């Protein structure tokens, strides 16, 4: 231990002296080695024996094209990498596969995907005979290939008999991440002219036809997104709007909002109702079914930024001021039988005052209609 302390002291004394160029200078031990690679020599690529077949290996870290050549003299500053453009060019719709199953993953809420998927099948000649927006499903009627659009008939004829009829079920489910969707397509066939009913399987059995439908739908959705296709707000609202909405009270007299919907669609519709309301959503917890709101702050808008004079004069409230006036509550969604109950709490152990809870739930109810 004493020896280490002595060596450290000796190193400190040496480094503090004026003659330390051998240590820190241009030719010193701790010199900057950032440009050493410019002096490196290129060697011939490794050659494999003629009787050995090898898979081509691409370099993991290729040398950029805009570095200095061997004629460059002096210090060289490595240029900053260009920003990646892959994210900006990525589509909102992508194909997902698992075994024989194929489906479309959309970076949009189910309510926005519903009208787009529905329009695709209508444009290709399918007649929609049954719709259940609350469960995210719609079915088409039995149709021959010659009743569909030319491109669709040609595509399906390669996977099924030309003298058969096809019926399709489309299911749109909320994705794992918020504001994403998964679109599944299942088709069934029967001989043309037959009157027998064929039920839809739980998973794809006619993989060729289903894959063709998914591929065509994905291409159509991608083209629509590139053209800036609009979303029908009315259709979006109808998609996950609960079939029944009623206000009641629990055994303790606390207000309760009852929604006739499954938990996934109730979560989406309540979230949209809160976003359209007058209060700010500060956080969410999907696994617990909680929206955290602040009644003292207005709802966040995309274009809400402090004005020029607010920034100059400092009139925008500080973080301490916002914390002092905060009125935080949590909106809880609970599955009860075939419906969902929405309640308002101060925290996990305390219910909100009845007047506050009724005010929040009434706002949600009005925005659901």
C-alpha positions in Angstrom: 0.0 0.0 0.0 2.8 2.4 0.9 4.6 1.5 -2.3 1.5 2.4 -4.4 1.2 5.7 -2.6 4.8 6.4 -3.3 4.5 5.7 -7.0 1.4 7.8 -7.2 3.2 10.7 -5.6 6.1 10.2 -7.9 3.9 10.2 -11.0 2.2 13.4 -9.8 5.6 15.2 -9.3 6.8 14.1 -12.8 3.6 15.2 -14.5 3.8 18.6 -12.8 7.3 19.4 -14.0 7.9 21.4 -17.1 9.7 18.6 -19.0 6.8 16.3 -19.4 6.6 16.4 -23.2 7.4 12.7 -23.4 4.2 12.0 -21.4 1.6 14.5 -22.9 3.2 15.9 -26.0 2.6 15.2 -29.6 5.0 12.3 -29.4 4.1 11.4 -25.8 2.7 8.2 -24.4 -0.8 9.8 -23.8 -0.9 11.6 -27.2 -4.1 11.9 -29.2 -4.5 8.8 -31.4 -7.7 9.9 -33.1 -6.0 10.2 -36.6 -3.8 7.1 -36.4 -6.1 5.2 -38.7 -5.0 7.5 -41.5 -1.6 5.9 -41.5 -3.0 2.4 -41.7 -2.2 0.3 -44.8 -4.8 -1.6 -46.7 -4.2 -5.3 -46.9 -5.5 -7.8 -49.4 -8.8 -9.6 -48.4 -8.4 -13.0 -46.8 -8.5 -15.9 -49.3 -10.4 -19.1 -48.4 -9.0 -22.5 -49.6 -10.6 -23.5 -52.9 -12.3 -26.5 -51.4 -14.1 -24.4 -48.7 -17.4 -22.6 -49.3 -17.9 -19.6 -47.1 -20.8 -17.2 -46.6 -20.0 -13.6 -47.6 -19.4 -11.4 -44.5 -20.3 -7.8 -44.9 -18.3 -5.3 -42.6 -20.2 -4.3 -39.5 -18.5 -0.9 -39.4 -17.8 0.2 -43.0 -15.5 3.1 -43.4 -17.4 6.2 -44.6 -16.7 7.4 -48.1 -16.0 11.0 -47.1 -12.9 10.5 -45.0 -9.6 11.9 -45.9 -7.4 10.0 -48.3 -3.8 9.1 -47.9 -2.6 12.5 -49.2 -4.2 14.4 -46.3 -1.8 16.0 -44.0 -2.2 17.3 -40.4 -5.1 16.8 -38.0 -8.4 15.5 -39.3 -11.8 15.9 -37.7 -14.2 13.0 -38.2 -17.5 14.4 -39.7 -20.7 13.9 -37.8 -23.0 11.1 -39.1 -25.9 12.1 -41.2 -29.3 11.8 -39.5 -31.2 8.5 -40.2 -34.1 8.9 -42.6 -35.5 5.4 -42.2 -37.9 6.4 -39.4 -39.4 9.2 -41.5 -39.9 6.8 -44.5 -41.4 4.0 -42.5 -45.0 3.2 -43.3 -47.8 3.3 -40.8 -48.7 -0.2 -42.0 -46.5 -3.3 -42.0 -46.9 -7.1 -42.5 -46.5 -9.4 -39.6 -46.0 -13.2 -39.8 -46.1 -16.0 -37.3 -46.0 -19.5 -38.8 -48.7 -19.6 -41.4 -50.6 -16.6 -40.0 -50.3 -13.1 -41.5 -51.8 -9.9 -40.3 -51.3 -6.1 -40.7 -49.9 -4.0 -37.9 -51.0 -0.4 -38.1 -49.4 2.5 -36.2 -52.9 4.0 -35.7 -55.8 3.5 -33.3 -58.4 0.9 -34.2 -61.0 3.6 -34.7 -58.8 5.1 -37.5 -58.1 1.7 -39.2 -61.7 0.6 -39.2 -63.0 2.9 -42.1 -59.8 2.3 -44.1 -60.1 -1.5 -44.0 -63.8 -1.3 -44.7 -63.3 0.9 -47.7 -60.7 -1.4 -49.2 -63.2 -4.4 -49.3 -66.0 -2.2 -50.7 -63.7 -0.8 -53.4 -62.9 -4.4 -54.5 -66.5 -5.5 -54.9 -67.2 -7.2 -51.5 -70.6 -6.6 -50.0 -70.5 -6.0 -46.3 -73.6 -7.6 -44.7 -72.7 -7.5 -41.0 -70.8 -5.0 -39.0 -70.0 -4.9 -35.3 -67.9 -1.8 -34.7 -67.9 -2.4 -30.9 -66.1 -5.7 -31.4 -64.0 -4.6 -34.4 -65.5 -7.1 -36.9 -67.3 -7.0 -40.2 -68.4 -9.8 -42.5 -69.0 -9.9 -46.3 -71.6 -11.9 -48.1 -71.0 -15.0 -50.2 -69.7 -13.9 -53.6 -68.3 -15.4 -56.8 -65.0 -14.2 -58.2 -66.7 -12.5 -61.2 -68.6 -10.3 -58.7 -65.3 -8.8 -57.4 -62.9 -6.3 -59.0 -60.7 -7.6 -61.8 -57.5 -7.5 -59.9 -59.0 -9.1 -56.8 -60.7 -11.9 -58.8 -57.4 -12.7 -60.6 -55.5 -12.8 -57.3 -58.0 -15.1 -55.5 -58.4 -17.4 -58.5 -54.8 -18.5 -58.1 -55.6 -19.8 -54.6 -59.1 -21.2 -54.9 -61.3 -22.9 -57.4 -62.8 -20.6 -60.0 -66.3 -22.1 -59.5 -66.4 -21.4 -55.7 -67.8 -18.6 -53.6 -65.9 -16.7 -50.9 -66.9 -15.0 -47.7 -64.5 -12.9 -45.6 -64.4 -11.8 -41.9 -62.2 -8.9 -40.9 -61.2 -8.4 -37.3 -59.5 -5.2 -36.0 -57.9 -5.5 -32.5 -56.0 -3.0 -30.4 -52.3 -3.6 -30.6 -49.9 -4.2 -27.7 -48.8 -0.5 -27.8 -51.2 2.3 -27.4 -52.7 3.7 -30.6 -51.7 0.7 -32.7 -53.9 -1.9 -34.3 -53.7 -5.5 -35.6 -55.9 -6.4 -38.6 -56.8 -10.1 -39.2 -58.5 -11.6 -42.3 -60.2 -15.0 -42.4 -62.0 -16.4 -45.5 -64.1 -19.4 -46.2 -65.1 -21.0 -49.5 -67.9 -23.2 -50.7 -69.0 -24.5 -54.2 -70.8 -21.9 -56.3 -74.6 -22.1 -55.9 -74.4 -24.0 -52.6 -76.7 -23.0 -49.8 -74.8 -24.7 -47.0 -73.5 -22.4 -44.2 -69.8 -22.6 -43.5 -68.7 -21.0 -40.3 -65.6 -19.0 -39.9 -62.7 -20.8 -38.2 -60.9 -19.3 -35.2 -57.7 -19.0 -37.3 -56.8 -19.1 -41.0 -57.3 -22.4 -42.8 -57.3 -21.2 -46.4 -53.8 -19.6 -46.0 -53.4 -18.9 -49.7 -56.5 -16.8 -50.1 -56.1 -15.1 -46.7 -52.5 -14.2 -47.5 -53.6 -12.7 -50.8 -56.3 -10.6 -49.1 -53.8 -9.4 -46.5 -51.2 -8.5 -49.1 -53.7 -6.5 -51.2 -55.1 -4.8 -48.1 -51.6 -3.8 -46.9 -50.7 -2.3 -50.3 -54.0 -0.4 -50.4 -53.5 1.0 -46.9 -50.0 2.0 -47.6 -51.0 3.9 -50.8 -53.8 5.6 -48.9 -51.4 6.7 -46.2 -48.8 8.0 -48.8 -51.6 10.1 -50.4 -52.6 11.6 -47.1 -55.9 9.7 -46.8 -58.2 11.3 -44.3 -60.0 9.5 -41.5 -63.8 9.6 -41.1 -64.2 11.1 -37.6 -67.8 9.8 -37.5 -66.8 6.3 -38.4 -64.0 6.5 -35.9 -66.4 7.5 -33.2 -68.8 4.7 -34.2 -66.1 2.1 -34.1 -65.5 2.0 -30.4 -68.5 3.9 -29.0 -70.1 1.8 -26.3 -73.4 0.3 -27.1 -74.8 1.5 -23.8 -73.7 4.4 -21.6 -75.4 5.1 -18.3 -74.7 7.0 -15.1 -75.4 5.3 -11.7 -74.1 5.1 -8.2 -72.4 2.4 -6.2 -73.5 1.2 -2.8 -71.7 4.1 -1.1 -73.4 6.8 -3.3 -70.3 7.4 -5.5 -71.0 8.2 -9.2 -70.2 5.4 -11.7 -70.3 5.5 -15.5 -71.3 2.2 -17.1 -70.2 1.3 -20.6 -71.5 -1.5 -22.7 -68.2 -2.5 -24.4 -65.2 -4.8 -23.9 -62.3 -3.4 -21.9 -60.0 -2.7 -24.9 -62.6 -0.6 -26.7 -63.8 1.1 -23.5 -60.2 2.1 -22.8 -59.8 3.6 -26.3 -63.1 5.5 -26.2 -62.6 6.9 -22.7 -59.1 8.0 -23.7 -60.4 9.8 -26.7 -63.2 11.4 -24.6 -60.6 12.6 -22.1 -58.4 14.0 -24.9 -61.4 16.0 -26.2 -62.2 17.3 -22.8 -60.9 20.3 -20.9 -58.4 18.7 -18.6 -54.9 17.4 -19.1 -54.0 13.7 -19.1 -50.6 13.5 -17.3 -50.0 9.8 -17.4 -51.6 6.4 -18.2 -51.3 2.8 -16.9 -53.0 0.4 -19.3 -52.3 -2.7 -17.2 -54.1 -1.1 -14.2 -56.8 0.6 -16.4 -55.9 4.1 -15.1 -55.8 7.6 -16.7 -54.1 10.2 -14.5 -55.6 13.6 -15.0 -55.0 17.1 -13.6 -58.1 19.3 -13.3 -56.0 22.4 -12.8 -54.4 22.2 -16.2 -56.1 22.5 -19.6 -55.9 19.7 -22.2 -52.7 19.6 -24.2 -53.0 20.8 -27.8 -50.4 20.1 -30.4 -50.0 23.8 -31.2 -50.0 25.0 -27.6 -46.7 26.7 -27.1 -45.8 29.8 -25.1 -46.1 33.0 -27.1 -43.3 35.4 -27.8 -44.3 37.9 -25.0 -45.0 35.0 -22.5 -41.4 33.8 -23.1 -39.9 37.3 -22.9 -41.9 38.5 -19.9 -41.9 35.1 -18.1 -45.7 35.1 -17.6 -46.0 31.4 -18.1 -46.4 29.6 -14.7 -43.3 28.0 -13.3 -43.1 24.3 -12.4 -43.5 25.2 -8.7 -46.6 27.2 -9.4 -48.2 24.4 -11.4 -47.4 21.9 -8.7 -49.0 24.2 -6.0 -52.3 24.5 -7.9 -52.4 20.9 -9.2 -55.7 18.9 -8.7 -54.8 15.4 -9.6 -57.2 12.5 -9.9 -57.2 9.1 -11.6 -59.9 7.7 -13.8 -60.2 3.9 -13.3 -61.8 1.4 -15.8 -62.9 -1.9 -14.3 -64.4 -5.0 -16.0 -67.7 -6.0 -14.4 -69.5 -8.8 -16.2 -70.2 -7.8 -19.8 -69.7 -4.1 -19.2 -67.0 -1.7 -18.0 -67.4 0.7 -15.0 -65.6 4.0 -15.0 -64.9 5.6 -11.6 -62.8 8.6 -10.3 -60.4 8.3 -7.4 -58.2 10.7 -5.5 -55.7 7.9 -5.1 -55.7 4.1 -4.8 -57.2 4.3 -1.3 -59.5 7.4 -1.6 -62.4 8.0 -3.8 -62.9 11.4 -5.4 -65.5 13.8 -3.9 -68.9 13.1 -5.4 -69.2 16.5 -7.1 -65.7 16.1 -8.8 -66.4 12.5 -9.9 -69.7 13.5 -11.4 -68.2 16.4 -13.2 -65.5 14.3 -14.8 -67.8 11.4 -15.7 -70.3 13.7 -17.2 -67.6 15.2 -19.4 -66.6 11.7 -20.5 -70.2 10.7 -21.2 -70.8 13.9 -23.3 -67.7 13.2 -25.4 -68.6 9.6 -26.0 -71.9 10.6 -27.8 
